[in-house]
Amino acid sequence: MKTIDVTVSDVLRTTPMGALDTAIGDTLYGINHRATPNAVPQNRDSYGLVLFTRPQLNMSAENLRSVRQLIPLLTQEAATLQRVIRSYLDPRLALAGVTCPFVDPENPFIPLMTNHCLSVSGWPDIEFQSYISKPGIAKEVFGFVDSVDDTRAAYTISASFRNMPGSPLLLLSQVWSSYCSWVFQGKLSPYPDYIMKNIVDYNTRIWRLSLDVSKTYVQNIAAIGAGYPVASPMGKVFDYQIESPISEVNNDIQMQFQCYGVTYNDPILILEFNKLVGIFNPGMRDGYRTSMMQKIEAAALPLFNNRGYPYIDPDSYELQWYVRKDYYDEYVAQYKRVISKLGG
């Protein structure tokens, strides 16, 4: 087979198309002056991931009691949607012993939003303003770039999510966006350290990771500077139409985010992404990752779906996934026992 491959490659090299094994190098090196069909395959990147960093709302019991609409979040039942939303929006609750079995306190992102995201639009293009001179005697003009790029401006991002039974995304959008207004009105207060440091506690950061077709390497990365939800689609839930026995108006949830600034394909985003993951999970920090965590190999990724913490290799841009070593060993041992019983 090796001989056949070499022979085919040699034959194709004598044709206008060229050899397949050197197609990419050829198109980078020189002009295709014969205008023959290019043997380079078309780009097939995966859409990748949309990640929403958890904000730091003050969901303490003392604060929530100040607003009547937030009282249901004080339920003592851990396995409820109210506790899920409360835990998502206030990562500090886990340190105070207020936990939820469906929320990983060491995950810096909101999996509910990532897993049900249908679309995200509104990312601003990189544009520059130009200075154009007044026409001369022969109406000649000249010009040059006369501005900085507009990636520091304000803009709106629209996100659409597939709803699920119980409408947790609707509750999430209502609580999050209303919290912003209640803080403005003085009904709710951020945590004291956020007040002292003048930090907006309801901000999030939206990350976009474009991956290759194998979902292994980051092809492009972007992140907003900061943003927060400014609307909740609560009104359409109460629309009524007798012709349809089942309401479909709540199938999708739309959220609008007021955003400020954006960064595209800057290597510092890789460092900031990994640092964020390490803040929530100390085991993912440099110096601890190899001893406390286990990298999931590509073949085992389906076994650990919905588990793991991401890490982007700064050199290769490989998107790696890790779990704790004890969890990995226990899960693999259990998997082998199941396979052994099925085989027996």
C-alpha positions as CSV (number, residue, x, y, z in Angstrom):
1,M,0.0,0.0,0.0
2,K,2.9,2.4,0.7
3,T,4.2,1.8,-2.8
4,I,0.8,2.5,-4.3
5,D,0.5,5.7,-2.4
6,V,3.8,7.0,-3.5
7,T,3.0,6.1,-7.1
8,V,-0.3,7.9,-7.1
9,S,1.3,10.9,-5.5
10,D,4.0,10.9,-8.1
11,V,1.4,10.6,-10.9
12,L,-0.7,13.5,-9.5
13,R,2.4,15.7,-9.2
14,T,2.8,15.6,-13.0
15,T,-0.8,16.9,-13.5
16,P,-2.0,20.5,-13.1
17,M,-3.8,19.5,-9.9
18,G,-0.5,18.6,-8.2
19,A,0.1,16.0,-5.5
20,L,-2.3,15.7,-2.6
21,D,0.3,15.4,0.0
22,T,1.9,18.8,-0.9
23,A,-1.3,20.6,-1.8
24,I,-1.4,22.9,1.2
25,G,2.3,23.8,1.0
26,D,2.0,24.5,-2.7
27,T,-0.9,26.9,-2.3
28,L,1.1,28.8,0.4
29,Y,4.3,28.9,-1.6
30,G,3.4,30.0,-5.1
31,I,0.7,31.3,-7.5
32,N,-1.6,28.8,-9.2
33,H,-1.0,30.3,-12.6
34,R,-2.8,27.5,-14.3
35,A,-6.0,28.3,-12.4
36,T,-6.7,24.6,-12.0
37,P,-9.1,23.3,-9.2
38,N,-7.4,23.5,-5.8
39,A,-6.8,20.2,-4.1
40,V,-6.9,21.9,-0.6
41,P,-10.0,20.8,1.3
42,Q,-12.4,23.5,2.4
43,N,-12.3,24.7,6.0
44,R,-14.6,22.8,8.3
45,D,-14.4,24.4,11.7
46,S,-16.8,23.5,14.5
47,Y,-18.9,26.2,16.0
48,G,-17.3,25.3,19.3
49,L,-18.5,26.7,22.6
50,V,-20.2,29.7,24.1
51,L,-19.4,30.1,27.7
52,F,-20.9,32.5,30.2
53,T,-18.8,33.4,33.3
54,R,-20.8,33.2,36.5
55,P,-21.4,36.7,38.0
56,Q,-21.1,37.4,41.7
57,L,-24.5,38.5,42.8
58,N,-25.2,38.8,46.5
59,M,-27.7,36.0,47.0
60,S,-27.3,35.8,50.8
61,A,-30.5,35.3,52.8
62,E,-30.3,38.7,54.4
63,N,-30.2,40.4,51.0
64,L,-32.9,38.3,49.3
65,R,-35.4,39.0,52.1
66,S,-35.3,42.7,51.0
67,V,-37.2,41.9,47.8
68,R,-40.5,39.9,47.9
69,Q,-40.0,38.4,44.5
70,L,-36.8,36.7,45.6
71,I,-38.2,35.0,48.6
72,P,-38.8,31.7,46.7
73,L,-35.0,31.4,46.2
74,L,-34.6,30.9,50.0
75,T,-36.0,27.4,49.8
76,Q,-34.3,24.9,52.0
77,E,-34.6,22.1,49.4
78,A,-31.3,21.8,47.7
79,A,-32.5,19.8,44.6
80,T,-34.7,22.6,43.3
81,L,-34.5,25.0,40.3
82,Q,-34.6,27.9,42.8
83,R,-31.4,26.6,44.5
84,V,-29.8,26.0,41.1
85,I,-30.3,29.6,40.0
86,R,-29.3,31.0,43.3
87,S,-26.1,28.8,43.3
88,Y,-25.2,29.8,39.7
89,L,-25.5,33.5,40.3
90,D,-23.6,33.5,43.7
91,P,-20.5,31.3,43.7
92,R,-19.8,32.3,47.3
93,L,-22.8,30.4,48.7
94,A,-20.9,27.1,48.5
95,L,-18.3,28.5,50.9
96,A,-21.1,29.3,53.3
97,G,-22.5,25.8,53.1
98,V,-25.4,26.6,50.7
99,T,-24.9,24.0,48.0
100,C,-26.9,22.3,45.2
101,P,-26.3,18.8,43.9
102,F,-26.8,20.1,40.3
103,V,-24.2,22.9,40.5
104,D,-20.5,22.4,40.5
105,P,-19.0,25.1,42.8
106,E,-15.6,24.7,41.0
107,N,-17.0,25.4,37.5
108,P,-16.6,29.1,36.6
109,F,-19.2,28.9,33.9
110,I,-23.0,28.4,33.7
111,P,-23.4,25.0,32.0
112,L,-27.2,25.5,31.6
113,M,-26.6,28.4,29.3
114,T,-23.9,26.8,27.3
115,N,-25.7,23.4,26.9
116,H,-28.9,25.1,25.6
117,C,-27.5,27.9,23.6
118,L,-29.0,28.1,20.1
119,S,-27.4,31.3,18.8
120,V,-25.4,34.3,19.8
121,S,-25.2,37.3,17.5
122,G,-24.1,41.0,17.7
123,W,-20.4,40.6,17.9
124,P,-18.9,43.9,16.6
125,D,-16.6,43.9,13.5
126,I,-13.2,45.6,13.7
127,E,-13.5,48.8,11.9
128,F,-11.5,52.0,11.5
129,Q,-12.4,55.5,10.4
130,S,-10.4,57.2,7.7
131,Y,-9.3,60.7,7.0
132,I,-9.9,61.7,3.4
133,S,-8.3,65.0,2.1
134,K,-10.1,67.6,0.2
135,P,-9.8,67.2,-3.6
136,G,-6.9,68.9,-5.3
137,I,-6.7,70.7,-8.6
138,A,-7.0,67.4,-10.5
139,K,-9.5,66.2,-7.9
140,E,-6.8,64.0,-6.5
141,V,-7.2,62.9,-2.8
142,F,-5.3,60.9,-0.3
143,G,-6.2,59.3,3.0
144,F,-5.1,57.4,6.0
145,V,-6.5,55.7,9.1
146,D,-7.6,58.3,11.5
147,S,-9.0,56.4,14.5
148,V,-8.6,53.5,16.8
149,D,-10.6,50.4,16.3
150,D,-14.1,50.4,17.8
151,T,-13.7,47.2,19.9
152,R,-14.0,49.3,23.0
153,A,-17.5,50.6,22.2
154,A,-20.8,49.6,23.7
155,Y,-23.0,47.1,21.8
156,T,-25.8,44.6,22.4
157,I,-25.4,40.8,22.1
158,S,-28.6,38.7,21.5
159,A,-28.6,35.1,22.7
160,S,-31.2,32.5,22.1
161,F,-31.6,29.4,24.3
162,R,-33.6,26.2,24.0
163,N,-36.0,26.0,26.9
164,M,-36.5,22.9,29.0
165,P,-39.2,21.7,31.5
166,G,-39.5,24.0,34.5
167,S,-38.2,26.9,32.4
168,P,-34.9,27.4,34.5
169,L,-33.5,29.7,31.8
170,L,-36.6,32.0,32.1
171,L,-36.1,32.1,35.9
172,L,-32.4,32.7,35.5
173,S,-33.0,35.7,33.1
174,Q,-35.7,37.2,35.3
175,V,-33.7,37.0,38.6
176,W,-30.4,38.2,37.0
177,S,-31.8,41.1,35.0
178,S,-34.1,42.2,37.8
179,Y,-31.2,42.1,40.3
180,C,-29.4,44.7,38.2
181,S,-32.4,47.1,38.6
182,W,-32.9,46.4,42.3
183,V,-29.3,47.2,43.0
184,F,-29.7,50.5,41.1
185,Q,-32.8,51.2,43.2
186,G,-31.0,50.4,46.5
187,K,-33.3,47.5,47.4
188,L,-30.4,45.1,47.1
189,S,-26.8,45.5,48.1
190,P,-23.7,43.9,46.6
191,Y,-21.2,42.2,48.9
192,P,-19.3,44.8,51.0
193,D,-15.9,44.1,49.3
194,Y,-17.5,44.8,45.9
195,I,-18.9,48.1,47.2
196,M,-15.5,49.1,48.6
197,K,-13.7,48.2,45.3
198,N,-16.5,49.8,43.1
199,I,-17.0,46.5,41.2
200,V,-20.2,45.8,39.3
201,D,-21.2,42.5,40.7
202,Y,-23.8,41.5,38.0
203,N,-21.3,41.5,35.1
204,T,-20.5,38.4,33.2
205,R,-18.0,37.7,30.4
206,I,-19.1,35.9,27.3
207,W,-16.5,33.6,25.7
208,R,-16.5,32.2,22.2
209,L,-14.3,29.3,21.4
210,S,-14.2,28.3,17.7
211,L,-12.8,24.8,17.4
212,D,-11.5,22.6,14.6
213,V,-13.6,19.8,13.1
214,S,-12.3,17.4,15.7
215,K,-13.2,19.8,18.6
216,T,-9.6,19.5,19.8
217,Y,-7.9,22.8,19.0
218,V,-9.0,26.4,19.4
219,Q,-9.0,28.1,16.0
220,N,-10.4,31.4,17.2
221,I,-11.1,32.9,20.6
222,A,-13.1,36.0,21.6
223,A,-14.4,37.5,24.8
224,I,-16.4,40.5,25.7
225,G,-15.0,43.0,28.2
226,A,-18.0,42.9,30.5
227,G,-21.8,42.6,30.1
228,Y,-25.1,42.0,31.8
229,P,-28.6,41.0,30.8
230,V,-31.0,44.0,30.3
231,A,-34.2,42.2,29.5
232,S,-36.2,39.1,30.4
233,P,-38.8,37.6,28.0
234,M,-41.4,37.2,30.8
235,G,-44.2,38.9,29.0
236,K,-44.7,36.4,26.2
237,V,-45.2,33.6,28.7
238,F,-48.6,35.0,29.5
239,D,-49.8,35.3,25.8
240,Y,-52.9,33.2,25.2
241,Q,-54.1,31.5,22.0
242,I,-57.0,29.1,22.2
243,E,-56.2,27.5,18.8
244,S,-53.2,25.7,20.2
245,P,-53.7,23.4,23.2
246,I,-50.0,23.5,24.1
247,S,-48.2,26.8,24.4
248,E,-45.1,27.1,22.2
249,V,-44.2,30.7,22.9
250,N,-41.9,29.6,25.7
251,N,-39.9,27.0,23.6
252,D,-37.0,29.4,23.2
253,I,-35.7,32.0,25.6
254,Q,-34.2,35.2,24.3
255,M,-31.7,37.2,26.3
256,Q,-30.2,40.6,25.5
257,F,-26.8,41.5,27.0
258,Q,-25.5,45.1,27.2
259,C,-21.8,44.6,26.5
260,Y,-18.7,46.8,26.6
261,G,-15.5,46.1,24.7
262,V,-14.4,42.9,23.0
263,T,-11.1,41.2,22.4
264,Y,-10.4,38.9,19.4
265,N,-7.6,36.3,19.1
266,D,-5.3,38.0,21.6
267,P,-3.0,35.4,23.3
268,I,-3.8,37.1,26.6
269,L,-7.2,35.6,26.4
270,I,-5.7,32.1,26.8
271,L,-4.0,33.2,30.0
272,E,-7.1,34.9,31.3
273,F,-9.2,31.8,30.5
274,N,-6.9,29.4,32.3
275,K,-6.6,31.8,35.2
276,L,-10.4,32.0,35.5
277,V,-10.7,28.2,35.6
278,G,-7.9,28.1,38.2
279,I,-9.6,30.7,40.4
280,F,-12.6,28.5,40.8
281,N,-10.7,25.2,40.9
282,P,-7.3,25.5,42.5
283,G,-6.4,22.1,41.2
284,M,-6.3,23.5,37.6
285,R,-3.6,26.0,38.4
286,D,-0.1,25.5,37.1
287,G,2.0,23.5,39.6
288,Y,-1.1,21.6,40.8
289,R,-2.8,20.4,37.7
290,T,-0.5,17.4,37.0
291,S,-0.6,16.1,40.6
292,M,-4.3,16.7,41.4
293,M,-6.0,16.4,38.0
294,Q,-6.2,13.8,35.3
295,K,-6.3,14.8,31.6
296,I,-9.0,13.0,29.7
297,E,-7.7,11.4,26.5
298,A,-9.7,11.9,23.3
299,A,-11.0,8.4,23.3
300,A,-12.4,8.7,26.8
301,L,-14.0,12.1,26.4
302,P,-17.5,10.6,25.7
303,L,-17.3,8.8,29.0
304,F,-16.8,12.0,30.9
305,N,-19.3,14.2,29.0
306,N,-20.8,16.9,31.2
307,R,-17.8,16.5,33.5
308,G,-14.4,18.1,33.5
309,Y,-12.7,21.5,33.5
310,P,-11.2,23.1,30.4
311,Y,-7.6,24.2,29.9
312,I,-6.2,25.7,26.7
313,D,-2.6,24.8,26.1
314,P,-0.8,28.2,25.5
315,D,1.6,26.7,22.9
316,S,-0.6,24.4,20.8
317,Y,-4.0,25.9,21.6
318,E,-5.3,22.4,22.4
319,L,-8.5,22.4,24.4
320,Q,-7.9,19.9,27.1
321,W,-10.4,18.6,29.7
322,Y,-9.4,17.5,33.2
323,V,-11.2,15.7,36.1
324,R,-9.9,15.0,39.6
325,K,-7.6,12.0,39.7
326,D,-9.7,10.2,42.4
327,Y,-12.9,10.7,40.4
328,Y,-11.2,9.5,37.2
329,D,-9.8,6.3,38.9
330,E,-13.1,5.5,40.5
331,Y,-15.1,6.0,37.3
332,V,-12.7,4.0,35.2
333,A,-12.7,1.1,37.7
334,Q,-16.5,1.2,37.8
335,Y,-16.6,1.2,34.0
336,K,-14.2,-1.8,33.8
337,R,-16.4,-3.7,36.3
338,V,-19.5,-3.1,34.2
339,I,-17.7,-4.2,31.0
340,S,-16.4,-7.3,32.7
341,K,-19.9,-8.3,33.9
342,L,-21.4,-7.7,30.5
343,G,-18.6,-9.8,28.9
344,G,-19.1,-12.6,31.4
